[in-house]
Amino acid sequence: MSLEGRFEDGVVRVGGDARQRYHDSRGYGYPLEGNEIALAPVEAAHLLYRGDLAAVVDGDERLDFRSFLAREPGPDFGVRFLVYADLRERGFYLAPAAEPWLEDPPETEFAVFPRGKGPGDGEIAYALRVLGERTDVAGRDLEAGVLAVVDEESEITYFEVARREPTGSSASGLPEGCEADLLADRVVVWEPPLELYEETFYGQPLEGREYDEPTLQCSLLEAAYLAEGGAIDLDPATVRERGREVEGERFDRRFRVYTELRERGVVPKTGYKFGADFRTYADVESVDDLGHSELLVRVHPADHVFEPRDVALDVRLAHGVRKTMVVALVGENGIDWWSLERLTP
């Protein structure tokens, strides 16, 4: 026999044997006095949808699933219900993070429990945030967990968001005072040591020159870093100024990321072919044995706002070339690194 609930103070209260039937055995709601439980509206909607709850009484109204879904306030209730129902169908227990029984609730919308576990086990698999495809996400609001994006046809895509601090063991030694010329948007380094290209992967050899005289073409980012380290005989300030002339204030932001990657033992190279700022190599010993780059890095200011559609494009592209998409958010106090990957719950 299906039970009925009643709206009271923003939750749906259900009596009878609701605690045993809904909470203890299936993880819905949280206990009140006796056998009564309180359901969040999205939980009540799911029980109505499944026919486990006969109706919700609100004043003089007796609401079935259709009328309950239609009257729920807020523009995001529909997408939240779709995600809640999808994860329930996949065998997960989950609960709104605001429910008072959670000892350490995530600062997001849902706490998702490990498969096979529920509210009483004291373990949360991940925090979940739900978005419609037209809901932007501020970079400053990113949190470790999962983004569930519901598109206009009610398809759901899950993205795992995590802190990702790039690290590597690539060689970092530099020569001193190599002759170099600053051209319009790049630098030519004349006859540097072979190791500059072969072991530390700076620049590209100039075609038509003998390999034992590896004249290198370097990007302005590479050249600025080499000039800072005294490896080439150009004024670092002059190279950085040329970088700003070529690509505006974006150059300084990308140079900060380039510098930090190099200092972390990671080799950054252009990510142009992949629609990113950089592709990276963590463990370069020889250019002849590079292997695949591991990360694609996009550089943004700390106050950047992401559109879910752009996130989907970036993640799909990175996945298609067997890399992980990493976002570097550059602010006054440092760089925040976030990885974005497709997730199948």
VOKE-620032 format. One record per residue (C-alpha): x negated, y, z; residue in three letters. Coordinates in pm, whole numbers, plus 32768, in hexadecimal, padded with zeros to 4 digits. Each point is the difference from the previous one (the first is absolute). Layout:
% VOKE-620032
XYZALA
...
END
This chain:
% VOKE-620032
800080008000MET
7F7181507F98SER
7FE3810E8106LEU
8050816F7FE6GLU
7F268124806AGLY
805081628066ARG
7F4881437FBBPHE
7F8280AF8136GLU
7EE780FF8025ASP
7F697FB57EABGLY
7FF07E858026VAL
80F07EE17FC9VAL
804A7F458144ARG
806B7E967FE7VAL
80767F298122GLY
806F7E9A8026GLY
7EE67F0D7FB4ASP
7F4D81027F27ALA
7EBA7FED80C0ARG
7FD37E8E7FC5GLN
809380027EA3ARG
7F5481337F6DTYR
7EDC806980DCHIS
7F6D7ECB80A4ASP
80197F1D7ECFSER
7FD780FA7EE1ARG
7F5A813B8086GLY
811580FF7FC7TYR
8026812980EBGLY
7F96801C816BTYR
80A67F848140PRO
80E380D280D9LEU
80AC7F8F8140GLU
808E7EA28003GLY
80177F627EA9ASN
803681497F4AGLU
7F04807E7F00ILE
7FCA81487F47ALA
7FCB7FF97E88LEU
7F6781157F31ALA
80E980607EE0PRO
7F237F507EFFVAL
800C7EBE80CDGLU
817880188022ALA
801D803B7E89ALA
7F3B7EC37FB9HIS
80D77F2F80E9LEU
8139808F7F5BLEU
7F6D7FB47EA8TYR
7FC17E968061ARG
81597FDB809EGLY
7F697FBB8158ASP
80A58138808ALEU
817080277FAEALA
8018817B8020ALA
7F80813480B4VAL
810380CF80B7VAL
7FC381778009ASP
811A80B680AFGLY
813B7FA67F45ASP
7F447F747ED3GLU
7FAF7E927FCAARG
7EE17FF37F09LEU
7F9D7EDF7F1FASP
7EB37FF67F4APHE
807180D77EDCARG
8097811680D3SER
7EE37FEF80FDPHE
7EF9802B7EF0LEU
80C1811E7F61ALA
802780C98141ARG
7E9E7FDB808EGLU
7F5F81598009PRO
7EB080537F69GLY
7F867FE47E98PRO
7F0E7EE4804CASP
80E57F0780ACPHE
80437F467EBCGLY
7E907FC87FAEVAL
7FB47FA18169ARG
81137EFC7FF6PHE
7F7A7F6C7EBBLEU
7EA47FD58092VAL
80877F77814ATYR
80D67F027F48ALA
7EE47F9C7F16ASP
7F0E7FB6811ALEU
810A7F4380C1ARG
803E7F2A7ECDGLU
7E897FBC7FEFARG
800B7F71815EGLY
7F7B812680C9PHE
80908092813CTYR
7FE281798011LEU
808B811680D5ALA
801C817A7FF2PRO
7EC8808880AAALA
80D480E480DBALA
809E7EE080BBGLU
7FAC802B8172PRO
7F957E99804ATRP
7EC980167F23LEU
7ED5802480E9GLU
7F1A80A57F02ASP
80DF807D7EE5PRO
7F5C80737EBDPRO
803981687F9DGLU
80C97FA17ECFTHR
81557F707FA7GLU
7FE97E888032PHE
7F2C7F0C80C4ALA
7FD97EBE7F3AVAL
7FA87EC980C8PHE
7F1F7EE87F84PRO
80B97EF27F43ARG
80957F0C80F5GLY
7FEE80F58123LYS
80F780F7808FGLY
8032811E80F1PRO
7FAC7F398138GLY
7EA87F8E7F8AASP
7F5881508034GLY
7F5580097EADGLU
803C80E97ED9ILE
7F7D7F9F7EA9ALA
8015815D7F71TYR
80B3814B800CALA
80E8803F7EDCLEU
806981467F61ARG
811680107EFDVAL
800B80F67EDELEU
80D0803B7ECFGLY
7F3680247EC2GLU
8039817A8002ARG
7F9080368169THR
7EA480948011ASP
7F017FA2810AVAL
7F0F80FE8095ALA
7E9B7F86801FGLY
7FF380788167ARG
81287F1B8050ASP
7F607EBE7F85LEU
7FF37EEE8105GLU
7F7C7E9F7FFEALA
811C7F167FAAGLY
80E57FBF7EDBVAL
80BE80E87F19LEU
813B7F6D7F6CALA
806980C87ECEVAL
815D7FCD7F73VAL
802A806A7E97ASP
813980807F56GLU
806B7E9E7FA2GLU
7FD97F888169SER
7EC27F397FBBGLU
7F0D80078125ILE
7E86801C7FE8THR
7F2A7FD48135TYR
7EB080AD802APHE
7F0A7FB98116GLU
7F57813A8085VAL
7EC37FD580CDALA
7ECE80BB8074ARG
7EE17FA77F17ARG
7EA5807F8055GLU
7F217FB37ED2PRO
7EB37F64805ETHR
7EE57F687F3BGLY
7E937FA27FF8SER
7F8D80987EB8SER
7EA1808C7FECALA
7FDF81708054SER
7E9580607FC1GLY
7FC181317F25LEU
7ED0807F7F40PRO
7F8281658021GLU
800381257F12GLY
805A7F597EB7CYS
801B80F27EDDGLU
816880477FA0ALA
80C780EF7F27ASP
815D80838049LEU
80DF7FEF7ECFLEU
816980757FDCALA
80A67EEE80CFASP
7EED7F078051ARG
7E8E7FE68050VAL
7EE77F507F48VAL
7EEF7F6B80DDVAL
7EBF7FCF7F3DTRP
7F3B7EC08036GLU
805F7FB28169PRO
7F8C7EBE80A9PRO
80AF7ECC7F77LEU
808E7FBE815BGLU
80DC81357FF3LEU
80DD7F557F02TYR
7FAF7E90802AGLU
801B7FE9817CGLU
80C8812E8074THR
80D880237EC7PHE
7FEB81767FBETYR
805A807F7EA7GLY
80037F4F7EB2GLN
7ED07FD17F1FPRO
7FF280E97ED7LEU
80337F2F7ECAGLU
7EE67FFC7F05GLY
7EEE80178106ARG
7F1D7EDB8051GLU
80747F488138TYR
7EAF802D80AAASP
804281757FF1GLU
816080038097PRO
806D81647FC5THR
814A801880BALEU
813D80C47FC9GLN
809C804B8153CYS
8150808D8059SER
8008814880BDLEU
80657F428139LEU
7ED57F197FE4GLU
7F1C81237FAFALA
807A80CF8125ALA
7FBA7EDE80EBTYR
7EA97FC27F68LEU
7FAC81738015ALA
806B800A816DGLU
7F117EE18045GLY
7EDE80A07F44GLY
7FFE7EED7EFAALA
801B80F37EDBILE
7F6A815A7FD2ASP
814980BE7FEALEU
809180EF8101ASP
81207F4880B0PRO
80CE81408019ALA
7FE080397E89THR
80797EA07FB2VAL
8127801B80F0ARG
806081517F6DGLU
80017F687EA4ARG
80E07EEC8087GLY
80F98103807BARG
7FF880AE7EAEGLU
80507EB87F53VAL
81157F7980E1GLU
8054810A8102GLY
80217FC18175GLU
803F7E907FBAARG
7E897FD87FCFPHE
7FAD804E816CASP
81067F088078ARG
7F7D7EEC7F1FARG
7E988052805CPHE
804F7FD18171ARG
80907EA87FB5VAL
7EDE7FA77F1ATYR
7F058064810BTHR
80AC7F3B8112GLU
80187ECA7F28LEU
7E8C800E7FAFARG
7FAE80318170GLU
80D47ECE8051ARG
7F317F2A7F15GLY
810880007EEEVAL
7FB9805A7E96VAL
811480D77F66PRO
801D80147E86LYS
810480AC7F2FTHR
815B7F66800CGLY
807880B47EC8TYR
804F7EC27F3DLYS
80E17F92811CPHE
80AC814E803BGLY
7F488036814AALA
7EEA80DF8081ASP
7F0C7EE6804CPHE
7FC77E8E7FE7ARG
7F147F7E8109THR
7EF77EF38032TYR
7FB07F998164ALA
7EC87F2C7FD1ASP
7F2F806C7ED6VAL
7EB17F4F7FE9GLU
7FD380127E8ASER
80C280A27EE6VAL
7FC97EBD7F3FASP
80D17F438103ASP
810F80F78063LEU
81337F298009GLY
815380A88014HIS
803D814380B9SER
80DA7FCA8131GLU
80BE81448034LEU
80A481127F38LEU
7FF9814880BEVAL
80EB81247FD4ARG
7F99814680A5VAL
810B80EE8086HIS
800F812280F4PRO
80797FA5815CALA
815080A97FC2ASP
80457F3C7EC1HIS
81647F827FD2VAL
802A7EAE7F58PHE
811D7FA67F18GLU
805E7E8E8023PRO
7FF67FDB7E87ARG
7E93806E7FF8ASP
7FAE7F0E8118VAL
80A07EE67F39ALA
7F39805B7EC7LEU
7EB5801280BBASP
80327EBB80BBVAL
80717F417ECCARG
7ED780817F37LEU
7F087FA38110ALA
809A7EA7802AHIS
7FF27FC87E87GLY
7E8680327FFDVAL
7FC57F3D8146ARG
7FB2812C80D8LYS
809380A68132THR
808481637FEBMET
7F6F80E2810CVAL
806C81658043VAL
7F0780F78093ALA
80B1812380A9LEU
7F07811A802EVAL
803E80F5811BGLY
7F3F80FC80CEGLU
7FA67EFD8107ASN
7F9F7EE37F1FGLY
80857EFB7F0FILE
811D7F0E8046ASP
7FE97EBD7F3ATRP
813A7F377FB3TRP
802D7EC87F2FSER
81467FBE7F45LEU
80547EA07F8EGLU
81317F477F82ARG
80927F168106LEU
80E57ED57FDETHR
809F7FC78158PRO
END
